[in-house]
Every structure is written in C-alpha cells, then in structure tokens.
Amino acid sequence: MLLETARLRLRPLTAADTDALLTYRGDEEVCRYLPFPPMDAAEIARRLATQWFRTELVEDGEHVTLGAERLDTGELVGDVILFLKSREHGNGEVGWVFSPAVAGQGYATEAAAALVDHAFSGVGLRRLVARLDERNVPSARLCSRLGMRLEARLVDNEYVKGELSTELDYAILEHEWAARRPGRPSADASA
Ligand SMILES: CC(C)(COP(=O)(O)OP(=O)(O)OC[C@H]1O[C@@H](n2cnc3c(N)ncnc32)[C@H](O)[C@@H]1OP(=O)(O)O)[C@@H](O)C(=O)NCCC(=O)NCCS
C-alpha cells in the first residue's frame, strides 16, 4: 500500500525508520493517551517484524501501519493506522501518531485524509471509527477536521496507564466522506 498526498508519501515502515520512530513513539508525552508505553528500540524492532510488516488487509482484526514521509525532505514525521474490523460489515478504524516536531502544520490531517480516502475507495470499507481519550484534544480536533461525527462518549470506560479514561468515539460513513469532497481527486494509490 502506497499513497501520496501534496506533501507526504505514505508507505510501509522499515528498519531504516527506527531512529525517527524512536523520537516520537519513544516520547512519553506523545504516548500519553495511547494504550502502550513509550517504545524503545527493541519494541520497534519487534513491531517492524510483526504488526508493521503487514501491507495488506485480509482478515478481520488485521491492521496496516503506514509511515508518513515528507516529500521535500524524506523525513519520517509520523504514521497512520488502518484496522480492518469487519469485512462483512465494511467496518474499519483509523489512528495516527505524529512527531511533535511537526505539530500544527497539518501533516497529520493530510495523512489521515489520504488514509480515509483509501479505506473507502481502495479497501472498500463503508464506515470508519476513531476512538480516543477525551483529554486528547488534538486528536479530537483532527477527527472534526476530517468531518467525523462524535457518536459516543464512554464515561470511565477503561484504565489507560493506571487512570480511568473516558473514550470518545468518532465515525464517518463512505457517503458522508464523498459528500465532503465533491470533485476532489482521491489520493494516488497503488497496491
Ligand atoms: C493527534 C495528533 C496527530 C494531532 O497533531 P496536530 O499537529 O494537531 O495535527 P495536524 O498535523 O493535522 O495539524 C493540525 C493543526 O495545524 C494547523 N494547520 C496548519 N496548516 C495546516 C494545513 N495545511 N492543513 C490542516 N491543518 C493545518 C491546523 O489549524 C491545526 O491547528 P489547531 O489544532 O490549532 O487548529 C498529534 O497530537 C499526536 O500525534 N498525538 C499523539 C498521538 C495520539 O494521541 N494519537 C491519537 C490516538 S487516538
């Protein structure tokens, strides 16, 4: 899976990305509302050999992670994730993690929009959700920028890093996405 946007290339992660991944996925503040601790080199190597190795969605429960590389500098600035929840029901989930070094420049929105586009037009999904901790305001703002609707607020839903977390569930349907982007070209996609 390879996608291109105005400023980014979305492509599979490789061992050459380890240092860049460590700078943001190894950062405590970046991982604050994520369901895993900051990653070290060993954890990144483990993921590169397992979950991040996958480039196609075949079975329910699988996910693909794509690194977001700046076209101008070649620098890896973040990654986006697409989960296949149910092929039968056309359901998926999206997620994103970006380096604070590029915060506030729209890179995460640009990458997430390309992923949503591909999930609907390439993978053929019908409905996408994003789930986040209520305190994760930047992520909620990103959902709103994508046109996702807030569908649920699950009060004190789960423990995240020892604290109860209230979960917000955002969603968007394929026809809602299409209606927001009349005449907009899809992200270039090739298998
Ligand atoms: C969630 C996260 C990706 C959001 O990062 P972000 O920098 O706010 O998002 P973007 O890169 O899309 O930038 C958007 C900001 O840039 C601004 N911006 C500047 N140029 C822009 C452009 N060309 N397009 C869109 N936005 C632009 C927007 O106005 C917005 O600022 P605002 O929120 O103050 O209004 C980031 O905070 C993160 O990685 N957090 C840690 C991981 C995490 O919690 N992931 C979510 C788990 S559910």
The ligand as an ORCA input file, in Angstrom:
! r2SCAN-3c Opt
* xyz 0 1
  C      -3.210     13.753     17.292
  C      -2.077     14.413     16.542
  C      -1.667     13.583     15.338
  C      -2.557     15.793     16.064
  O      -1.445     16.564     15.600
  P      -1.661     18.021     15.024
  O      -0.326     18.620     14.786
  O      -2.601     18.778     15.898
  O      -2.426     17.751     13.658
  P      -2.070     18.285     12.196
  O      -0.700     17.870     11.799
  O      -3.175     17.833     11.328
  O      -2.068     19.842     12.350
  C      -3.297     20.499     12.598
  C      -3.038     21.877     13.122
  O      -2.234     22.566     12.182
  C      -2.947     23.657     11.632
  N      -2.618     23.632     10.200
  C      -1.627     24.360      9.648
  N      -1.548     24.095      8.348
  C      -2.497     23.184      8.058
  C      -2.884     22.536      6.875
  N      -2.259     22.738      5.710
  N      -3.902     21.628      6.931
  C      -4.525     21.383      8.098
  N      -4.189     21.988      9.263
  C      -3.182     22.887      9.243
  C      -4.403     23.407     11.948
  O      -5.122     24.601     12.063
  C      -4.300     22.682     13.269
  O      -4.089     23.565     14.333
  P      -5.187     23.713     15.517
  O      -5.463     22.333     16.056
  O      -4.500     24.631     16.456
  O      -6.382     24.276     14.848
  C      -0.841     14.598     17.467
  O      -1.208     15.430     18.539
  C      -0.295     13.284     18.029
  O       0.409     12.548     17.336
  N      -0.590     12.978     19.305
  C      -0.011     11.814     19.970
  C      -0.556     10.514     19.465
  C      -2.039     10.381     19.694
  O      -2.549     10.742     20.744
  N      -2.709      9.831     18.676
  C      -4.137      9.675     18.703
  C      -4.563      8.432     19.363
  S      -6.326      8.284     19.293
*
